[in-house]
């Protein structure tokens, strides 16, 4: 068992000093009988990390260790752990615990736990007291139920974004039964959108990238899109009016919902996984004449996350990433705010150990 | 065959003079081989009539004969009509024709006809030229496919509102599979809402009326509601938070969508059939954490309207009405704008003949 604190506090203090949360000493959790102790090799950077580090949504809990796109390998397992062994490649997503007894948990939908799941960071354990600390760190201890097996033949750093960006897009595509014969649009070609295009295509749908950026066409086609639709081009939007079965919106900037509803055919659905901070205007007359639907979706349950990872293994799907050191995190945040990333930053945690 | 014009122009001119559309002479349609000529006995007054007579939605077509909640009896049938005979009790709803060849029509969803259905009034025939004239009249000629059989044992005037208010609420309850074991809310206790409560209850759901008016409790219980929830009472709304499977919103005044979304449980759906003129604010964060859904719905197809009428026959469901003469129409409009009607005005067309 590792004798060091589970966070390298010296390196993390430097990161926090720049962030500016200040240095602190984190309490180390003891390995329980159902726990898995994991060495973190890589951690993706999600937009959520920026919002929460900067307290842009309010209610941030400090000290904070961000990061919920965690991949690594098992270091040690508790006495009752049966599904994992030292050396296994594993991943941790946005949840590390839930009540396991409510109706949502019973259905494998821990992300909708009626008593509140424990987020991987910026939240508390199920005791509602001890803070949870995320993946910009050397180690993490997580209950077996929330640890995921990773495909063994794909490059490890490129799997990290699957744990949030991947499952967030995969889950609604599966829940709303996207598949062959359907025309599907993915709005936004960023960390989430570039996963959504790959999944929709692999599920057999005719997939279109809907983006403000015409220069992303080559990338979109490479990821599996039939074509792109430039959302700022009214004639392109008009050409595709009333033609989509399903649209997945991954953008978090405010946008014109009406324009996307107009792309849906009768009984079509738009699912929103990227949430603008401000309310959006909804014209009810955009819904009624075609019995159209708007829905939201939040990541995915543990069972479905494992299904998604297996699906990625079977279809050789990974994220497109830029690998950085922990020392480059603050610069990465700034570049993400300018959408200057193809398509996800992933931190190499070896850089933390070398600090 | 009736030798008179199908509208009693003298009486109708008087009505129009008050409205103030001016007197006019309407062209009479010839009975075609697939047509049914109907004597109109009663016609319900829908809020849409007020909006369209007054051109509040824009694009109103004059001369206009309002009315799309029509009940009466067959006077004469065309040579190829097989399903109707003189004397049959029949109804006409909001549509009198559609293309009959698009995919929506092929599925029996003429209300979503991709080439545009012909509304019963304030629209055109499928030639996109000849105006259609509605039910505030003595007679109407309609293609057999759009004529509906009425239950024979229920009072005829109380069936008129089923043709719009009835099907508009029945269709979404059926499409979203409302039934036993579900908790269902009907927002608004007016012409539509009082039908929705009866249908949801008859379908086996635990049904609640959600209203701004505490004094409507006795009526709501009589219609089949378990209880009412006063939407202006924050503690009542909080008590029912996250508990509804399905909510049907029938109100057309602007309202706080967030408050109703908060009543839905995970995977719950709110369907909106009453459309405010102004856009509503939608907070995406009200949808994401419970995978909640907002949808719209427009009346129902012809086959489903017949199913609804048969359902009413089997369950003895009718509208609660106030029967008026054609001479009282303008006063009725004013009272409806004050929600002063229990719960639908129906015009006795004998009053038109006696003018």
Interface residues (C-beta under 8 A of the other chain):
Chain A: X104 X109 X112 X114 X175 X242 X257 X266 X272 X273 X275 X276 X279 X280 X281 X282 X283 X284 X285 X286 X287 X288 X289 X290 X291 X292 X293 X294 X295 X296 X297 X298
Chain B: X104 X109 X112 X114 X175 X242 X257 X266 X272 X273 X275 X276 X279 X280 X281 X282 X283 X284 X285 X286 X287 X288 X289 X290 X291 X292 X293 X294 X295 X296 X297 X298
